[in-house]
Amino acid sequence: MSAPDYRAPELLANALGIKREFGADARVVAGGTDLILRMRDKVLSPKVLIDLRRISLASISRHAGEMHLGAYVTLSQMLASAEVRVAFPALVEACRSFAGPPIRNRATLGGNIVNASPAADLVPPLIAYDASVVLASLSASRVLPLMDFFTGPGKTVMEPHEVLTEVRLPLPPPRTAASFTKLGQRRSMAIAIVNLSARLTLDRAGQMSEARIVLGSVAPTAMRARAAEAILTGNEPSDEQFEQAANMAVAEISPISDVRSGKDYRKRVTGVLVRRALMAARHKLAEVGRND
Ligand SMILES: Cc1cc2nc3c(=O)[nH]c(=O)nc-3n(C[C@H](O)[C@H](O)[C@H](O)COP(=O)(O)OP(=O)(O)OC[C@H]3O[C@@H](n4cnc5c(N)ncnc54)[C@H](O)[C@@H]3O)c2cc1C
């Protein structure tokens, strides 16, 4: 097998042109923290590598009620961004739980998404924050909810000639708080056994007008525990509500056993973590409430 042809275009249009020409035989390389391992293990053998480093896809900016994060934004950049920390704290919590500083300096937002691991740590908080992704090709670009992006482990709706260019996050409504929690086999540098995000929005009367519980590592793709969310919606946050929602979330999943965990353990842990994430969101809401 010959080494892939390495290209580092300066313009997105040129990267898209290479994608148009080679399709799935051309792979984007961002931080390389997933891709290079897969190439080493011969899971992937691209003919062309398109390095994104010279293309300006690493900015974080605000646009009319949304935050736009370039696909090449690294975990370290998100951790360092005061704007991201203030608006999307659960995303920052996920970054903090993620590997160690050397990986965080290289690993990108786009790579974590396109890799489509069911255990990807950034995905539950991004879905909880209603993220959309921008997929560009030479002829057009399209925006779709991140929730609709994944079709299975390692599988997405992205076409071979497309590149993920941007993630868009609507700024959360008032009286909203979200949290991220993860259980791995070790405290750090561990892929999640279960990871999840909870997000709650209160109306002026103090009832939950919106609830999101987004679970990772327990299904082929990240999933929303919609029946659990429905238990919360329209009610005041309480320990009893959280307990019922956690039990419902456990009933909604059918995880598999794998090298990291057995399915029964995954189920038990999911219940505990959902409750913990909801309580963390409520705790933050109390703080938001004081400023609202
Ligand atoms: C030691 C170690 C620890 C890790 N810990 C964690 C962890 O705690 N949590 C976690 O979730 N992950 C973890 N990972 C996995 C990995 O670091 C992340 O998934 C990371 O975000 C991937 O980003 P990247 O920029 O390195 O992607 P790359 O490896 O460059 O690319 C990954 C895939 O996405 C494609 N791709 C990348 N960017 C684009 C784009 N813009 N458009 C189209 N396709 C694109 C590539 O072609 C490739 O198929 C770890 C990996 C290692 C080696």
The ligand as a Gaussian input file, in Angstrom:
#p B3LYP/6-31G(d) Opt

LIG

0 1
 C       -5.052000       9.263000      23.659000
 C       -6.402000       9.633000      23.094000
 C       -7.411000      10.041000      23.962000
 C       -8.659000      10.379000      23.467000
 N       -9.623000      10.767000      24.366000
 C      -10.853000      11.084000      23.907000
 C      -11.864000      11.489000      24.828000
 O      -11.661000      11.587000      26.045000
 N      -13.092000      11.766000      24.322000
 C      -13.370000      11.678000      22.988000
 O      -14.505000      11.956000      22.577000
 N      -12.421000      11.317000      22.090000
 C      -11.174000      11.011000      22.523000
 N      -10.209000      10.638000      21.617000
 C      -10.533000      10.571000      20.187000
 C      -10.127000      11.825000      19.351000
 O       -9.097000      12.554000      19.975000
 C      -11.319000      12.752000      19.093000
 O      -12.370000      12.088000      18.450000
 C      -10.934000      14.021000      18.322000
 O      -11.895000      15.032000      18.540000
 C      -10.790000      13.811000      16.824000
 O      -10.453000      15.040000      16.234000
 P       -9.244000      15.186000      15.209000
 O       -9.194000      16.603000      14.817000
 O       -7.999000      14.590000      15.750000
 O       -9.813000      14.277000      14.021000
 P       -8.998000      13.518000      12.872000
 O       -8.336000      12.331000      13.453000
 O       -8.189000      14.454000      12.080000
 O      -10.253000      13.056000      11.984000
 C      -11.228000      12.144000      12.488000
 C      -12.187000      11.775000      11.331000
 O      -12.962000      12.896000      10.954000
 C      -12.700000      13.275000       9.589000
 N      -12.698000      14.739000       9.611000
 C      -12.059000      15.525000      10.507000
 N      -12.398000      16.807000      10.317000
 C      -13.261000      16.828000       9.265000
 C      -13.977000      17.855000       8.595000
 N      -13.885000      19.134000       8.988000
 N      -14.769000      17.514000       7.555000
 C      -14.870000      16.220000       7.141000
 N      -14.235000      15.196000       7.758000
 C      -13.447000      15.504000       8.806000
 C      -11.384000      12.623000       9.224000
 O      -11.292000      12.358000       7.845000
 C      -11.457000      11.342000      10.050000
 O      -12.253000      10.394000       9.407000
 C       -8.930000      10.310000      22.080000
 C       -7.904000       9.911000      21.190000
 C       -6.662000       9.583000      21.682000
 C       -5.585000       9.164000      20.716000

